[in-house]
Amino acid sequence: MNGVASQNTTERPVIRGRKHAISSGHFLASQAGYEILQAGGNAVDAGVAAAMVLAVVHSDIVNFAGVCPMMVYTAEDGVVRSIDGLGYWPRAADVEVFRNDFDNRIPEGILRTVMPAAPAAWIAALERFGTVSFADAVSFAAGYARDGFVLYPLMASNIALDAEKYRRWPSSAAHYLPSGSAPVVGEVFRQPDLASTIDYMIASEAAASHGGRQAGLKAARDAFYRGDIARTIADYHTAQGGWVTFEDLSGYKPAWEPVFSQSFRNHEVYSCGPWCQGPVLLQALKLLSRTGIEGLAHNSFEYIHLLAEVLKLSFCDREHFYGDPRFVDVPLETLLSDDYADRRLALIDRDKAWTDLPPRDPALTGTNQARLVEASEGETPPAHDTSFVAVFDRYGNAFSATPSDVSRDTPIIPGTGICPSSRGSQSRVEPGHPSVVAPGKRPRLTPNPAMVLDTMGRPVLALGSPGADVQSQAMLQALLNCMLFGMNPQEAVEAPRFATFSFPSSFAPHSHFPGRLSYEARIEPDVVEKLGVAGHDLFAWPSSVWRAGGVCLVAKDHETGVVSAGADPRRESYALGT
């Protein structure tokens, strides 16, 4: 799985160790998780601590009150589990408001708010599989919120780019534009209100500590969902015409959801369910496993064209079928079947590209009848959201999580430093769409952690990426780099990438770029020329760009016991291990 030793030059070294390793979207998060591992904590302790740091040092693209889907492998029983870390629409949510008052759009602001899920998900993971207290896990995040961290280029650029959006709400402007303008690279960025929110949860845990660790964790959760934080969120929504109530918040619980898998090259690849886009990765692997892809050269015309066409088929099914399984019947067993794969593969021409979304399979009924959104022009919208963390520990456990949610499209609740999840932007308003807005229903989420097990049921890989609709595509390419081409984790994440956008975007207004294939400039010119001849609508990215995702990857060779990790230099990702 890890491949043979390579002489290829990478921008960063592959990290190798004998005990544990972590890779995440920011070096401070990786450092926090690494310190917990060094102190004897397990993968869940370290992963949750790192995810909470990401919610501070990436607070423009990862909110402390956002989403955080997680996948956990426990060595004790050899089982992979997932927790959704995703909120649902408030009970008062009304899709007719969007249709009648906002021209069939889900506007920016508090009306796109769903339940803030990440705090409950983190604590649920600690309760079930962790060993440390909430205070210990969150201490790193609390420190960076209170004392600040040095602002880095991507976050500084994001805040400057979205400065006018932050100015729409005084609380957001005070938080992100503290001197009236965007902070600059090298400036110490502090978030005192967020620190106070975290400190309140820590104090609540301490007050209940006489009842033991579990009682303390429950108290920390209740402080957020049934205490002053929840009341502050609900009061603000009431005052501003939002839908979230104290009753909504007090009743929220994250869900432990079934995982799904697909066999590929004698390994089992696991994803979360169709409440997120995770099965796109599985569908793509199912299709590729029946195409003879093993004979194709890396990033050749034949390889890129085939992957692009397979991804279009997978995203077609995402558009027509995926949604909250509590509300819609997602025929995932059929979508992952051999017969269905063969029917869909018949639509692929090895020399000619689909110039739009391929048609859905007519044999499957009861599917989305909503009209496809109109085609868009120009560059695809920026996908500067989300981060990721993967951990392997010395005890044989593994952790994979994709925390997310931006702060630019919804107000900070005054005095809290948090933006309750605006993930409602990934729902739809068209009648008949599987992800249409409904009370209690979860939006179809883009973040989707993944994990790979060997034939003996042992974890050999955990990976994920930011990048909205690019996530599954970047993950697929990194995974194939490891499994087909023997690249080590760092080579796998640094290799040049491409992405199709020939489907409706997951985010409102769901822009659609028929035939679009974006590619990094390191792809060979003759390959690009052939892709154009085949009919792909080509768009050149720089040679290494954050738009192509930010894959983090941790692997383990069970024969040697060596763990290795790669971190994508396209973003601030870093890996550590020992």
C-alpha positions in Angstrom: 0.0 0.0 0.0 2.8 2.4 0.8 4.7 1.5 -2.3 8.4 1.0 -2.8 11.0 3.6 -1.8 10.9 6.4 -4.4 13.6 8.7 -5.6 11.0 11.4 -6.6 11.6 14.8 -5.2 8.7 16.2 -3.2 8.2 19.7 -1.8 8.1 18.2 1.7 9.4 15.0 3.1 7.1 12.1 3.9 6.8 11.7 7.7 7.5 8.3 9.0 7.4 6.8 12.5 7.0 3.6 14.5 4.3 4.7 17.0 1.8 7.3 15.7 1.2 10.0 13.1 -1.1 12.9 12.4 -1.8 15.0 9.4 -4.1 18.0 9.4 -4.9 21.2 7.6 -2.8 23.4 9.8 0.5 22.8 11.6 -0.8 24.1 14.9 -3.6 21.5 14.8 -1.2 18.7 14.0 1.1 19.9 16.9 -1.8 19.8 19.3 -2.8 16.3 18.3 0.8 15.1 18.3 1.3 16.4 21.9 -1.7 14.4 23.0 -0.4 11.3 21.3 3.0 11.7 22.9 1.3 12.0 26.3 -0.4 8.6 25.8 -3.8 9.8 24.3 -5.4 7.8 21.5 -6.4 8.7 18.0 -9.8 10.0 19.0 -8.3 12.3 21.7 -5.8 13.6 19.3 -8.2 13.9 16.4 -10.8 15.8 18.3 -8.2 18.2 19.8 -6.8 18.9 16.4 -10.3 19.4 14.9 -11.1 22.0 17.6 -7.8 23.8 16.9 -8.7 23.9 13.2 -12.0 25.6 14.3 -9.8 28.4 15.7 -6.9 28.8 13.3 -9.2 28.2 10.3 -12.2 30.0 11.7 -12.9 31.6 8.3 -13.5 28.1 6.8 -14.0 25.9 9.9 -16.4 27.1 12.5 -16.5 25.9 16.1 -20.3 25.7 15.8 -20.1 24.1 12.3 -20.0 20.6 11.0 -17.5 17.8 11.7 -18.3 14.4 10.2 -15.9 11.8 11.7 -14.9 8.2 11.0 -13.3 6.0 13.8 -11.7 2.6 13.6 -11.3 0.9 17.0 -8.7 -1.8 17.3 -10.5 -3.4 20.2 -13.3 -4.7 17.9 -12.0 -4.0 14.4 -15.1 -1.9 13.5 -15.3 1.3 11.5 -17.9 3.8 12.6 -19.0 7.2 11.6 -20.7 10.1 13.3 -22.5 12.6 11.1 -21.5 15.8 12.9 -24.1 17.5 10.8 -27.1 19.6 11.9 -30.6 19.5 10.6 -33.1 22.3 9.7 -35.0 23.9 12.6 -38.6 22.9 13.1 -39.8 26.3 11.8 -37.9 26.0 8.5 -40.2 26.7 5.6 -39.0 26.1 2.0 -41.9 28.2 0.7 -40.1 31.3 2.2 -37.2 30.7 -0.1 -39.4 30.0 -3.1 -41.7 33.0 -2.6 -39.6 35.6 -0.8 -36.1 35.0 -2.2 -36.7 34.0 -5.8 -36.0 30.3 -5.2 -32.7 31.0 -3.5 -31.4 30.2 0.0 -30.0 33.7 0.9 -26.9 34.4 2.9 -27.6 35.1 6.6 -29.3 33.4 9.5 -32.1 31.7 7.4 -29.6 29.2 6.1 -28.7 28.1 9.7 -29.0 24.4 10.7 -28.2 23.0 14.1 -24.6 23.6 15.1 -23.3 20.0 15.2 -19.5 20.0 15.8 -19.4 20.5 19.6 -21.8 17.7 20.2 -20.0 15.4 17.7 -16.6 16.1 19.3 -17.9 15.4 22.8 -19.8 12.2 21.6 -16.5 10.9 20.2 -14.7 11.6 23.4 -17.5 10.0 25.4 -17.5 6.8 23.5 -13.8 6.3 22.5 -11.7 9.0 24.1 -9.7 9.0 27.3 -9.2 12.7 28.0 -11.5 15.4 29.4 -13.1 18.1 27.2 -10.8 20.6 29.0 -7.7 18.7 28.0 -8.8 18.2 24.4 -9.9 21.8 23.9 -7.0 23.5 25.8 -5.0 24.1 22.7 -7.9 25.6 20.8 -8.8 27.8 23.8 -5.2 29.1 24.0 -5.1 30.0 20.3 -8.4 31.8 20.6 -7.5 33.7 23.8 -3.8 34.5 23.1 -3.9 34.4 19.3 -1.9 32.9 16.5 0.1 34.4 13.7 -2.1 35.0 10.7 -1.0 33.1 7.5 -1.5 34.0 3.8 -4.6 31.9 2.9 -6.7 33.1 5.9 -5.5 36.7 5.5 -6.5 36.5 1.8 -9.9 35.0 2.6 -10.7 37.7 5.2 -9.6 40.5 2.8 -11.6 38.9 0.0 -14.7 38.7 2.1 -14.3 42.0 4.1 -17.5 43.5 2.7 -19.4 40.4 3.6 -18.2 40.6 7.2 -19.2 44.2 7.4 -22.8 43.3 6.9 -23.0 42.3 10.5 -21.4 44.4 13.3 -20.5 41.3 15.3 -18.7 39.7 12.4 -16.9 43.0 11.5 -15.7 43.3 15.1 -14.3 39.8 15.0 -12.6 39.6 11.6 -12.0 43.3 11.0 -11.0 44.4 14.5 -9.2 47.6 13.4 -11.7 48.4 10.6 -9.8 46.6 7.9 -8.7 43.0 7.2 -5.7 41.8 9.3 -2.5 41.1 7.5 -0.1 38.2 7.3 2.1 38.1 10.4 -0.4 39.9 12.6 -1.4 38.1 15.8 -5.1 37.3 15.4 -7.1 36.9 18.6 -10.7 35.8 19.1 -11.7 36.7 22.7 -15.4 36.0 22.4 -14.7 32.5 21.1 -12.3 31.9 23.9 -15.0 32.9 26.4 -17.5 30.5 24.8 -14.9 27.7 25.2 -14.1 28.7 28.7 -17.7 28.5 29.7 -17.9 24.9 28.4 -14.7 24.1 30.3 -16.0 25.7 33.5 -19.3 23.7 33.2 -17.3 20.5 32.9 -15.2 21.3 35.9 -18.3 22.0 38.0 -19.6 18.5 37.2 -16.3 16.7 37.5 -17.2 15.2 40.9 -19.5 12.9 38.9 -16.6 11.6 36.8 -15.3 12.1 33.3 -18.6 11.2 31.6 -20.6 13.6 33.7 -18.1 16.3 32.9 -18.4 15.7 29.2 -22.2 15.8 29.4 -22.0 19.1 31.3 -19.7 20.6 28.6 -22.2 19.6 26.0 -25.2 20.9 27.9 -23.4 24.2 28.4 -23.5 24.7 24.7 -26.9 23.1 23.8 -28.9 23.7 27.0 -27.2 26.6 28.7 -26.3 30.2 28.1 -24.8 29.6 24.6 -28.0 28.1 23.3 -30.1 30.8 24.8 -27.9 33.5 23.3 -28.2 31.8 19.8 -31.9 31.4 20.1 -32.5 35.0 21.4 -30.5 36.4 18.5 -32.5 34.3 16.0 -35.8 35.5 17.5 -34.7 39.1 17.4 -33.4 38.8 13.8 -36.2 36.8 12.3 -34.4 33.5 12.3 -35.8 30.0 12.8 -33.6 28.5 15.5 -35.2 28.1 18.9 -33.9 27.0 22.3 -36.0 23.8 22.0 -34.3 23.0 18.6 -30.9 23.3 20.2 -31.6 21.5 23.4 -33.0 18.5 21.4 -30.1 18.2 19.1 -27.9 15.0 19.1 -25.4 13.9 16.5 -26.0 10.5 14.9 -23.8 7.5 14.7 -24.4 6.4 11.1 -23.6 3.3 9.2 -20.5 3.3 7.0 -20.4 1.9 3.4 -17.5 0.3 1.6 -16.2 -0.7 -1.8 -13.6 -3.3 -2.6 -10.7 -2.1 -4.7 -7.4 -3.9 -5.3 -7.8 -6.2 -2.3 -8.6 -3.4 0.0 -11.9 -2.1 1.5 -12.5 1.6 1.1 -14.9 3.1 3.6 -17.0 6.3 3.4 -19.9 7.9 5.2 -23.4 7.5 3.9 -25.4 9.4 1.3 -26.3 12.2 3.8 -23.0 13.4 2.5 -21.2 13.0 -0.8 -19.0 10.2 0.5 -20.4 7.5 -1.7 -19.2 9.4 -4.8 -15.7 8.0 -4.0 -17.1 4.5 -3.7 -19.1 4.7 -6.9 -16.0 6.0 -8.8 -13.9 3.1 -7.5 -16.6 0.6 -8.4 -16.7 2.0 -12.0 -12.9 2.1 -12.2 -12.5 -1.4 -10.9 -14.3 -2.6 -14.0 -12.4 -0.6 -16.6 -8.9 -1.9 -16.7 -7.5 1.3 -15.3 -4.4 -0.6 -14.0 -2.9 -0.4 -17.5 -3.1 3.3 -17.9 -0.2 5.7 -17.3 -0.5 8.2 -14.5 -2.1 11.5 -15.6 -2.0 10.4 -19.3 -4.8 11.5 -21.6 -6.5 8.1 -21.2 -6.2 8.2 -17.4 -7.5 11.7 -16.9 -10.3 11.3 -19.5 -11.5 8.1 -17.9 -11.5 9.5 -14.4 -13.3 12.6 -15.5 -16.0 10.6 -17.2 -16.4 8.2 -14.3 -16.7 11.2 -11.9 -19.4 12.7 -14.1 -21.4 9.5 -13.8 -20.9 9.5 -10.0 -21.8 13.1 -9.6 -24.9 12.5 -11.8 -26.1 10.0 -9.2 -25.2 12.3 -6.4 -27.5 15.0 -7.9 -30.4 12.6 -8.6 -30.3 10.3 -5.5 -28.3 11.5 -2.5 -30.1 13.1 0.5 -30.8 12.5 4.1 -31.8 8.8 4.3 -34.3 9.7 7.1 -36.3 11.5 4.4 -35.5 9.9 1.1 -34.9 6.4 -0.2 -31.3 6.4 -1.5 -30.8 3.2 -3.6 -27.1 2.9 -2.6 -27.0 -0.9 -2.8 -28.0 -0.6 -6.5 -25.7 2.3 -7.2 -22.8 0.2 -5.9 -23.8 -3.0 -7.7 -21.9 -4.7 -10.6 -24.9 -4.6 -12.9 -25.6 -0.9 -12.4 -21.9 -0.1 -12.9 -21.8 -2.0 -16.2 -24.9 -0.1 -17.4 -23.3 3.2 -16.6 -19.9 2.4 -18.0 -21.6 1.8 -21.4 -22.2 5.6 -21.5 -18.4 6.3 -21.5 -16.7 7.0 -24.8 -12.9 6.6 -24.3 -12.3 9.3 -26.9 -15.1 11.8 -26.4 -16.2 13.7 -23.3 -19.7 14.2 -22.1 -20.2 17.9 -22.4 -22.8 18.1 -19.7 -24.1 15.9 -16.9 -24.8 12.4 -18.2 -28.4 11.2 -18.1 -29.7 9.4 -15.0 -30.4 5.7 -15.4 -34.1 5.3 -16.6 -34.4 2.0 -14.7 -34.3 3.7 -11.4 -37.6 5.4 -10.5 -38.7 7.8 -7.9 -35.7 10.0 -8.4 -35.1 13.7 -8.6 -37.3 15.4 -11.2 -36.0 18.9 -10.5 -34.9 21.0 -13.4 -31.1 21.2 -13.8 -29.7 24.6 -12.9 -28.7 26.8 -15.8 -25.2 26.7 -17.1 -22.7 29.2 -15.6 -19.7 31.0 -17.2 -16.3 32.1 -16.1 -14.2 30.6 -13.3 -15.8 28.2 -10.9 -16.6 29.8 -7.5 -13.8 29.6 -5.0 -14.1 26.6 -2.6 -12.0 28.0 0.3 -13.8 26.1 3.0 -13.3 23.0 5.2 -10.2 21.3 6.6 -9.2 17.8 7.6 -7.4 15.7 10.2 -6.2 12.0 10.1 -4.6 10.1 13.0 -3.1 6.7 13.5 -2.2 5.9 17.2 0.2 3.4 18.8 -2.8 1.3 20.0 -4.0 0.4 16.5 -6.9 2.9 16.3 -7.5 5.3 13.4 -9.4 8.6 13.1 -10.5 10.6 10.1 -12.5 13.9 10.3 -13.5 16.8 8.0 -14.5 19.8 10.1 -16.0 22.7 8.2 -18.3 25.8 7.9 -17.5 29.3 6.8 -18.0 32.5 8.7 -18.5 34.8 5.7 -22.1 34.0 4.8 -23.8 34.2 8.2 -23.4 36.4 11.2 -21.4 35.7 14.3 -23.8 35.5 17.3 -22.8 38.6 19.3 -20.6 37.8 22.3 -20.0 34.2 21.3 -17.4 34.3 18.5 -19.3 31.5 16.7 -21.4 31.2 13.6 -24.0 28.4 14.0 -23.8 26.2 10.9 -24.8 27.8 7.7 -24.7 24.4 6.0 -28.3 25.0 4.9 -26.7 26.5 1.8 -26.2 22.9 0.6 -30.0 22.2 0.6 -32.2 22.8 -2.4 -35.5 24.5 -2.9 -36.7 22.7 -6.1 -39.7 20.4 -5.5 -38.8 16.8 -5.9 -35.1 17.3 -5.3 -33.8 14.6 -2.8 -32.0 17.4 -0.8 -35.0 19.8 -0.7 -35.3 21.8 2.5 -37.6 20.3 5.2 -37.8 20.7 9.0 -35.5 18.2 10.8 -33.8 17.2 7.5 -30.0 17.4 7.0 -28.5 19.1 4.0 -26.5 16.9 1.7 -23.0 17.6 3.0 -19.8 17.9 1.0 -17.2 17.0 3.8 -16.6 13.3 3.7 -13.8 11.6 5.6 -12.6 8.2 4.3 -10.6 5.2 5.5 -9.1 2.1 3.9 -8.7 -1.4 5.5 -6.7 -4.4 4.3 -7.8 -8.0 3.8 -7.3 -8.6 7.5 -9.5 -5.8 8.5 -6.7 -3.5 9.7 -6.6 0.2 8.8 -3.9 1.1 6.3 -5.0 4.6 5.2 -7.1 7.5 6.4 -7.6 10.5 4.1 -9.7 13.5 3.3 -9.6 17.0 1.8 -11.2 20.4 1.8 -12.5 21.8 -1.4 -16.3 21.4 -1.7 -17.1 19.4 -4.8 -13.3 18.9 -5.4 -13.0 16.9 -2.2 -14.0 13.5 -3.5 -12.1 14.1 -6.7 -8.8 15.0 -4.9 -9.3 12.1 -2.5 -9.8 9.7 -5.4 -6.6 10.8 -7.2 -4.5 10.6 -4.0 -5.9 7.2 -3.2 -5.2 5.9 -6.7 -1.7 7.4 -6.5 -1.1 5.2 -3.5 -2.9 2.1 -4.6 -2.1 2.0 -8.3 1.2 3.8 -8.6 2.9 3.0 -5.3 3.4 6.6 -4.3 4.2 7.3 -0.7 1.8 9.6 1.1 3.7 12.8 0.4 4.1 12.0 -3.3 0.4 11.0 -3.5 -0.8 14.4 -2.2 1.6 16.5 -4.1 1.0 15.0 -7.6 -0.7 17.3 -10.0 -4.5 17.1 -10.0 -7.6 18.0 -12.1 -11.3 18.3 -11.4 -14.5 18.2 -13.3 -17.3 20.7 -12.6 -19.8 19.4 -15.1 -22.6 19.1 -12.5 -24.6 21.4 -10.2 -22.5 22.7 -7.4 -23.3 21.6 -3.9 -23.5 25.2 -2.7 -26.2 27.8 -3.4 -26.7 29.1 -6.1 -25.6 25.6 -7.4 -23.6 26.9 -10.4 -23.1 24.5 -13.2 -20.3 24.4 -15.7 -21.1 21.9 -18.5 -18.0 20.0 -19.6 -15.6 22.0 -17.4 -12.3 20.3 -16.6 -9.9 22.3 -14.6 -6.3 21.1 -14.4 -3.0 22.1 -12.7 -0.4 23.5 -15.1 2.0 20.6 -14.3 -0.2 18.3 -16.5 1.8 17.6 -19.7 0.8 20.0 -22.6 0.3 17.2 -25.0 -2.1 15.6 -22.6 -4.0 18.9 -22.2 -4.2 19.2 -26.0 -5.8 15.8 -26.4 -8.3 16.5 -23.6 -9.4 19.6 -25.5 -9.8 17.6 -28.7 -11.9 15.1 -26.8 -14.3 17.9 -26.0 -13.5 18.8 -22.4 -14.0 22.5 -21.6 -10.5 23.2 -20.2 -9.6 25.7 -17.6 -5.9 26.0 -16.5 -5.0 26.4 -12.8 -1.5 27.4 -11.6 0.9 24.5 -11.2 -0.1 24.0 -7.5 -3.3 25.7 -6.3 -5.5 25.5 -3.2 -8.5 25.1 -5.5 -7.3 21.6 -6.2 -7.9 20.5 -2.6 -5.7 20.0 0.4 -5.4 16.3 0.9 -4.0 15.0 4.2 -3.2 11.3 4.4 -1.9 8.9 7.0 -0.9 5.3 6.2 0.4 2.2 8.0 2.4 -0.7 6.8 1.4 -3.6 9.1 4.4 -5.7 8.0 6.9 -3.2 9.3 4.7 -1.4 11.8 5.8 1.9 10.2 3.2 4.8 10.0 3.7 7.4 7.3 1.9 10.7 6.6 1.7 13.3 3.9 0.3 16.8 4.0 -0.7 18.9 1.0 1.6 22.0 0.5 -1.3 23.6 -1.5 -2.6 24.7 1.9 -1.2 25.1 5.4 -1.3 21.4 6.0 1.4 19.6 8.1 2.1 16.1 9.3 3.9 14.9 12.4 4.9 11.4 13.6 7.3 9.5 15.7 
